[in-house]
Amino acid sequence: MSHVSLFRQYRPQRFDQVYGQEHITRTLQNALAAGRVGQAYLFTGPRGVGKTTVARLLAKALNCEQGMTAGPCDECESCRRIAAGSSMAVREIDAASHRSIDDIRLLREDVQFVPSDGRMKVYILDEAHQITSHGFEAFLKTLEEPPAHAMFIMATTEAHKLPLTILSRCQRLDFRRVGVPTIVARLEEVVTEEGFDADAAALRVVARAADGSLRDALSLLDQIVAYAGERITVEHVEQVLGTLDADTRLALGQALLDSDAAAVLEWLNELLDAGRDPQLIVDQAQQHCRLLLLARLNAAPEALEALPPDVRARVEAQAEAFAPERLMAITEGLASADRDLRWHSQPRILLEVTLLELALELPRASVPLTPAAAAAAPAATERPRPRSDEVVPPPPR
């Protein structure tokens, strides 16, 4: 039997198993209990936070043989078929590949038929923002006045791309990024269930790397287990993610604090010679300087709480040695290098100059672009200032 990925294996089957979206599940459960479920919903939010999963749970609650309920039984034939993805009452449509007006016309024809094995026919349109403008126009009437046996749930990460005429016909539910403590709690449950031995610090690193996506966190855990086996440490996680370890990040902070030009160049060249990606180096340096700034200002304690206790103590000690203005200047300098990096054919030179400027507190210099990069870079939008003796014509009326 082929391996089933962890995020599929641990997909929620009840509303109370959905993590980090209590405002969504409570709204839907109350609507089900009161019999006030809408016929068109828009689920929007970041990737991997449960939009499609909640849509399936809603379809299960509507079609449970025990009756429309906020807590489907998970035992009847309808619930089992929906959970297995074989129910004819639930149609999941990839709107990225079924986006044309012809696809929408086929959907309009199909929606007229009552479901053969359920109470409600539920259409889940994933990546709904990919539907063409003509497709949306053909969909308006059906979305506004669907048959009594039909419901539409559109899921998207980019709700701003949907026409206002579509948005006004849907009940919109905004999914949020899942917090690091919530992701860690779920990872601990999965690790215990699977019999893995994982350090708490390692799970925190995975949770931070997932960037609010519980699905990404479980996928990363699956990948790390494949690499490290059933014993997972912080070192294993950092090797899989390709991130810099705490000692390396703190070494950069110390070199900048000491204004040691030789040390920052040695730090950079060791990483580049080891095959590290320049973009990753800049990203990790920015994240470390952000943590230093937050620790120095006693702001956003949740960002520091996600760190292992010993690393947090070292970050806080290093932050106290910096002036807040210096940390802000370093952060801005790294952000500027991040913007410039894509246009330069010599990233090593750009990063060397940037780190030297930040270590020695020199004014920001401009590393010349190559001719090809200069042509590719976006043109400045500001108009040049006129000379003092130049007559500026009035704007046209």
C-alpha positions in Angstrom: 0.0 0.0 0.0 1.4 3.4 -0.9 2.2 6.0 1.7 -0.5 8.5 2.6 0.9 11.9 3.3 0.4 13.2 6.8 -1.7 16.2 5.8 -4.2 13.9 4.0 -4.1 11.3 6.8 -4.9 13.9 9.5 -7.4 16.0 7.5 -10.2 17.1 9.9 -13.4 15.1 9.7 -15.4 17.2 12.2 -15.7 20.9 12.7 -14.1 20.7 16.2 -10.9 19.2 14.5 -10.3 22.3 12.5 -7.4 24.3 14.0 -7.1 28.1 14.1 -10.5 28.8 12.4 -12.9 28.9 15.3 -14.6 32.0 14.0 -15.4 30.1 10.7 -16.6 26.8 12.3 -18.7 28.5 14.9 -20.4 30.6 12.2 -21.2 27.6 10.1 -22.3 25.4 13.0 -24.7 28.1 14.2 -26.1 28.5 10.7 -26.7 24.8 10.5 -28.3 24.6 13.9 -30.6 27.5 13.0 -31.4 26.2 9.5 -30.0 29.5 8.0 -27.3 28.1 5.7 -26.7 30.2 2.6 -26.6 28.9 -0.9 -23.4 30.7 -2.0 -20.2 31.1 0.1 -16.8 32.5 -0.6 -14.0 31.0 1.5 -10.9 33.2 1.2 -7.5 33.2 2.9 -3.9 31.9 2.7 -3.0 28.5 1.4 -3.2 25.5 3.6 -5.5 26.9 6.3 -8.5 24.7 5.7 -10.8 26.3 3.1 -11.4 23.1 1.1 -11.6 21.0 4.2 -14.3 23.2 5.8 -16.2 23.2 2.5 -16.2 19.3 2.6 -17.3 19.4 6.2 -20.2 21.7 5.4 -21.2 19.4 2.5 -21.1 16.4 4.9 -23.2 18.3 7.5 -25.8 19.1 4.8 -26.1 15.6 3.5 -25.8 13.4 6.7 -28.5 10.8 6.8 -29.2 11.8 10.4 -30.5 15.2 9.1 -28.9 18.6 8.5 -26.7 18.9 11.6 -23.7 20.9 13.0 -22.2 17.5 14.0 -22.4 14.9 11.2 -22.3 11.3 12.4 -19.4 10.1 10.2 -21.0 6.7 10.2 -23.8 6.8 7.6 -23.2 6.0 3.9 -23.4 9.6 2.8 -20.7 10.8 5.4 -18.4 8.0 4.4 -18.7 8.7 0.7 -18.0 12.4 1.2 -15.0 11.7 3.4 -13.7 9.2 0.7 -14.3 11.7 -2.1 -16.7 9.4 -4.0 -20.0 11.1 -3.3 -22.1 12.2 -6.3 -23.6 15.0 -4.1 -20.2 16.8 -3.8 -18.4 18.1 -6.9 -14.9 19.6 -6.5 -14.0 21.6 -9.5 -10.5 23.0 -10.2 -11.4 26.4 -11.6 -7.9 26.9 -12.8 -8.4 24.3 -15.5 -12.2 24.6 -15.8 -12.4 28.4 -16.2 -14.0 29.1 -19.5 -17.5 30.1 -20.4 -18.1 26.6 -21.9 -17.1 25.0 -18.5 -19.6 27.3 -16.7 -22.3 26.4 -19.1 -21.8 22.7 -18.4 -22.0 23.5 -14.7 -25.3 25.4 -15.2 -26.7 22.4 -17.0 -25.6 20.0 -14.3 -26.9 22.0 -11.4 -30.5 21.5 -12.6 -30.4 17.8 -11.7 -31.1 16.7 -8.2 -28.4 14.7 -6.4 -28.8 11.0 -6.7 -27.3 10.1 -3.3 -27.7 13.1 -1.0 -29.9 15.9 0.1 -27.9 18.8 -1.3 -25.6 19.0 -4.4 -22.6 21.0 -3.3 -20.2 22.5 -5.8 -16.7 23.4 -4.5 -14.9 25.7 -6.9 -11.2 25.8 -5.9 -9.0 28.7 -7.1 -12.2 30.5 -8.1 -10.3 33.7 -9.1 -9.0 31.9 -12.2 -12.4 31.8 -13.9 -12.5 34.1 -16.9 -14.6 37.3 -17.0 -17.0 35.8 -19.5 -17.3 32.7 -17.3 -18.2 34.9 -14.3 -20.8 36.7 -16.4 -22.4 33.4 -17.3 -22.4 32.3 -13.7 -24.1 35.3 -12.2 -27.8 34.3 -12.6 -27.2 30.7 -11.4 -25.2 32.0 -8.4 -27.9 34.5 -7.4 -30.8 32.1 -7.8 -29.6 28.5 -7.5 -32.0 25.6 -7.3 -33.1 24.7 -3.8 -31.0 21.5 -3.9 -27.7 23.2 -4.9 -25.0 25.2 -3.0 -21.9 26.8 -4.3 -18.7 27.2 -2.3 -15.9 29.2 -4.0 -12.4 28.9 -2.4 -9.6 31.3 -3.3 -6.4 32.9 -2.0 -7.0 36.0 -4.1 -10.5 37.3 -3.4 -9.6 40.8 -4.7 -9.5 39.3 -8.3 -13.2 38.3 -8.1 -15.7 40.7 -9.7 -17.9 42.8 -7.3 -20.9 41.2 -8.9 -19.7 37.8 -7.7 -18.7 39.0 -4.2 -22.1 40.7 -3.6 -23.9 37.4 -4.2 -21.8 35.3 -1.7 -21.4 35.1 2.1 -17.7 35.8 2.6 -15.8 34.0 5.3 -12.1 35.0 5.7 -9.8 32.3 6.9 -6.7 33.3 8.9 -3.1 32.1 9.2 -2.8 29.6 11.9 -0.7 30.8 14.8 2.7 29.1 15.7 1.4 27.8 19.1 -1.6 26.2 17.4 0.5 24.6 14.7 3.0 23.3 17.4 0.1 21.8 19.4 -1.2 20.0 16.3 2.3 18.7 15.3 2.7 17.4 18.9 -0.5 15.4 18.5 0.5 14.0 15.1 4.0 13.1 16.4 2.5 11.3 19.4 0.0 9.5 17.3 2.7 8.3 14.8 5.2 7.4 17.5 7.9 9.8 16.4 10.4 11.3 18.9 10.7 15.0 18.1 12.3 17.8 20.1 9.9 20.6 21.1 12.4 23.1 19.6 12.3 21.2 16.3 8.5 21.4 16.1 8.7 25.2 16.8 11.1 25.6 13.9 8.8 23.7 11.6 5.8 25.8 12.7 7.6 29.0 12.0 8.7 27.8 8.6 5.1 26.9 7.7 4.2 30.6 7.8 0.7 30.0 9.1 -0.2 27.0 6.9 -1.0 23.9 8.9 -0.9 21.8 5.7 2.6 23.1 4.9 3.7 22.2 8.5 2.5 18.6 8.1 4.1 18.3 4.7 7.4 19.6 6.1 7.1 17.1 9.0 6.6 14.3 6.5 9.7 15.4 4.6 11.8 15.6 7.7 10.7 12.2 8.9 11.8 10.8 5.5 15.2 12.4 6.0 15.9 11.9 9.7 13.8 8.9 10.6 11.6 8.8 13.7 14.1 10.9 15.8 13.8 14.6 14.9 16.1 17.3 16.2 16.5 21.0 15.3 19.6 20.1 13.3 17.6 17.8 11.1 14.9 20.4 10.5 17.5 23.1 9.6 19.3 20.7 7.2 16.0 19.9 5.4 14.9 23.5 5.3 18.3 24.8 4.3 18.0 27.6 6.9 20.9 29.0 8.9 21.4 27.6 12.5 21.2 29.9 15.5 24.9 30.1 16.0 25.5 31.3 12.4 22.8 34.0 12.7 24.1 35.2 16.0 27.6 35.3 14.6 26.5 37.8 12.0 24.8 39.9 14.7 28.0 39.9 16.8 30.2 40.9 13.8 27.9 43.8 13.0 27.8 44.8 16.7 31.6 44.8 16.8 31.9 46.7 13.5 34.2 43.9 12.4 34.5 44.2 8.6 36.8 41.2 8.3 34.4 39.0 10.3 31.3 39.9 8.2 33.2 39.1 5.0 34.4 35.8 6.4 30.9 35.0 7.5 29.5 35.7 4.1 32.2 34.0 2.1 32.0 30.8 4.2 28.3 30.5 3.4 28.6 31.3 -0.3 31.5 28.9 -0.7 29.4 26.2 1.0 26.8 26.6 -1.7 24.3 28.7 0.2 21.9 30.7 -1.9 22.4 34.5 -1.7 18.7 35.1 -1.4 18.4 32.7 1.5 21.3 34.4 3.3 19.6 37.8 3.0 16.3 36.4 4.1 17.8 34.8 7.2 19.8 37.9 8.0 16.6 40.0 7.8 14.7 37.6 10.1 17.5 37.6 12.7 17.7 41.4 12.7 13.9 41.6 13.0 14.1 39.4 16.0 16.8 41.6 17.5 14.7 44.7 16.9 11.6 43.2 18.5 13.6 42.0 21.5 15.2 45.4 21.9 11.9 47.2 21.8 10.1 44.5 23.9 7.5 44.2 21.1 5.7 41.1 19.6 6.7 38.7 22.4 5.0 35.8 20.5 7.7 35.9 17.9 10.4 35.4 20.6 8.3 32.7 22.4 8.6 30.5 19.4 12.4 30.3 19.8 14.0 27.6 21.9 14.7 29.1 25.4 18.5 29.1 25.1 18.4 30.7 21.7 15.9 33.3 23.0 18.2 34.2 25.9 21.1 34.7 23.5 19.0 36.8 21.1 17.8 39.0 23.9 21.3 39.5 25.3 22.6 40.5 21.8 19.7 42.8 21.2 20.4 44.8 24.4 23.9 45.7 23.1 22.4 47.4 20.0 20.8 50.8 19.8 17.3 50.6 18.3 18.3 53.1 15.6 21.2 50.9 14.5 19.0 47.8 14.2 16.5 49.7 12.1 19.3 50.9 9.8 20.6 47.4 9.5 17.2 46.0 8.7 16.6 48.7 6.1 20.0 48.0 4.5 19.3 44.3 4.2 15.8 45.0 2.8 17.4 47.3 0.2 19.9 44.5 -0.7 17.0 42.1 -1.0 15.3 44.4 -3.5 18.5 44.9 -5.5 19.6 41.2 -5.5 17.3 40.1 -8.4 18.9 42.6 -10.8 22.5 41.9 -10.2 24.6 39.3 -11.9 27.2 39.5 -9.1 25.3 38.8 -5.9 28.5 38.2 -3.9 29.8 41.7 -4.6 26.4 43.3 -3.7 26.2 41.4 -0.4 29.8 42.2 0.5 29.3 45.9 -0.1 26.0 45.8 1.9 27.5 44.0 4.9 30.6 46.3 4.9 28.3 49.4 4.9 26.3 48.0 7.8 29.2 46.9 9.8 31.1 50.2 9.4 28.0 52.3 9.5 28.8 53.9 6.2 26.3 55.7 3.9 24.4 53.4 1.5 26.3 53.2 -1.8 24.9 52.1 -5.1 26.3 49.0 -6.7 26.2 49.7 -10.5 23.8 47.5 -12.4 25.0 45.5 -15.4 23.7 46.8 -18.8 21.3 43.8 -19.0 20.1 44.3 -15.5 19.6 48.0 -16.0 17.4 47.3 -19.0 15.4 44.8 -17.0 15.0 46.9 -13.8 11.8 49.0 -13.5 12.1 52.6 -14.6 11.8 55.3 -12.0 8.3 56.7 -11.8 9.3 60.2 -10.5 9.7 63.0 -13.0 13.1 64.8 -12.8 12.9 68.2 -11.2 13.1 71.2 -13.6 16.0 73.5 -13.6 15.6 76.9 -11.9 15.6 78.7 -15.3 13.2 76.2 -17.0 9.6 77.2 -17.7 7.3 74.4 -16.6 4.1 74.3 -18.8 0.8 74.1 -16.8 -0.9 70.7 -16.7 -3.5 70.1 -19.4 -7.1 70.7 -18.4 
